[in-house]
Amino acid sequence: LPGAMPATLLSPVAPLRVEVVYIQFRSLTGASHLLVGVCEVLEPTSQLRSVGEACVRPRLAARHLKATSRPAQEISLLQTLAVWNLRVSSSSCCLFHAYVEKAQARLADMSAHTCKPDFEPIIEAQCAE
């Protein structure tokens, strides 16, 4: 599993906050190895949600707008699920989890599709703030 560990590097100028990121892998011969990297932490660690997130700097699809928050993403997904009419297995614990499971299956199907180079978010549907 990948992991990350916060660290501080000492320098003559000022301490440098970093994350030591690593992932374990097996070579073709079966020997276990670690791939290790270091990246500067530019955001307060308290604002990071996942291991190694400080090292990931993905660009925004709509660069002039703010990133869609996690709660807003969840609300948007719930609104989409709410307009579906699905067959629900009797073994499902509840409708919510049945719908989430179906959505995950559809997303897995879509992930296997070929790339869509002309896919873009609908800018007019984005919040400016």
Contacts in CASP RR format, 6 or more apart in sequence:
PFRMAT RR
TARGET T0000
AUTHOR 0000-0000-0000
METHOD contacts of the structure
MODEL  1
LPGAMPATLLSPVAPLRVEVVYIQFRSLTGASHLLVGVCEVLEPTSQLRS
VGEACVRPRLAARHLKATSRPAQEISLLQTLAVWNLRVSSSSCCLFHAYV
EKAQARLADMSAHTCKPDFEPIIEAQCAE
1 23 0 8 1.000
1 24 0 8 1.000
2 21 0 8 1.000
2 22 0 8 1.000
2 23 0 8 1.000
2 51 0 8 1.000
2 52 0 8 1.000
3 21 0 8 1.000
3 22 0 8 1.000
3 23 0 8 1.000
3 51 0 8 1.000
3 52 0 8 1.000
4 19 0 8 1.000
4 20 0 8 1.000
4 21 0 8 1.000
4 22 0 8 1.000
4 51 0 8 1.000
4 52 0 8 1.000
4 54 0 8 1.000
4 55 0 8 1.000
5 19 0 8 1.000
5 20 0 8 1.000
5 22 0 8 1.000
6 17 0 8 1.000
6 18 0 8 1.000
6 19 0 8 1.000
6 20 0 8 1.000
6 41 0 8 1.000
6 45 0 8 1.000
7 17 0 8 1.000
7 18 0 8 1.000
7 19 0 8 1.000
7 20 0 8 1.000
7 38 0 8 1.000
8 15 0 8 1.000
8 16 0 8 1.000
8 17 0 8 1.000
8 18 0 8 1.000
9 15 0 8 1.000
9 16 0 8 1.000
9 18 0 8 1.000
9 38 0 8 1.000
10 16 0 8 1.000
16 40 0 8 1.000
17 40 0 8 1.000
17 41 0 8 1.000
17 45 0 8 1.000
18 38 0 8 1.000
18 39 0 8 1.000
18 40 0 8 1.000
18 41 0 8 1.000
19 38 0 8 1.000
19 39 0 8 1.000
19 41 0 8 1.000
19 52 0 8 1.000
19 54 0 8 1.000
19 55 0 8 1.000
20 36 0 8 1.000
20 37 0 8 1.000
20 38 0 8 1.000
21 36 0 8 1.000
21 37 0 8 1.000
21 38 0 8 1.000
21 39 0 8 1.000
21 51 0 8 1.000
21 52 0 8 1.000
21 55 0 8 1.000
22 34 0 8 1.000
22 35 0 8 1.000
22 36 0 8 1.000
22 37 0 8 1.000
23 34 0 8 1.000
23 35 0 8 1.000
24 32 0 8 1.000
24 33 0 8 1.000
24 34 0 8 1.000
25 32 0 8 1.000
25 33 0 8 1.000
25 34 0 8 1.000
25 35 0 8 1.000
26 32 0 8 1.000
26 33 0 8 1.000
27 33 0 8 1.000
39 54 0 8 1.000
39 55 0 8 1.000
40 54 0 8 1.000
41 54 0 8 1.000
42 54 0 8 1.000
43 54 0 8 1.000
45 54 0 8 1.000
48 54 0 8 1.000
49 70 0 8 1.000
60 67 0 8 1.000
61 120 0 8 1.000
61 121 0 8 1.000
62 121 0 8 1.000
62 123 0 8 1.000
62 126 0 8 1.000
65 123 0 8 1.000
65 126 0 8 1.000
65 127 0 8 1.000
65 128 0 8 1.000
66 127 0 8 1.000
66 128 0 8 1.000
66 129 0 8 1.000
68 76 0 8 1.000
68 126 0 8 1.000
68 127 0 8 1.000
72 127 0 8 1.000
77 103 0 8 1.000
80 103 0 8 1.000
81 99 0 8 1.000
81 100 0 8 1.000
81 103 0 8 1.000
84 99 0 8 1.000
84 102 0 8 1.000
86 98 0 8 1.000
86 99 0 8 1.000
86 102 0 8 1.000
88 95 0 8 1.000
88 98 0 8 1.000
89 98 0 8 1.000
92 98 0 8 1.000
92 101 0 8 1.000
END
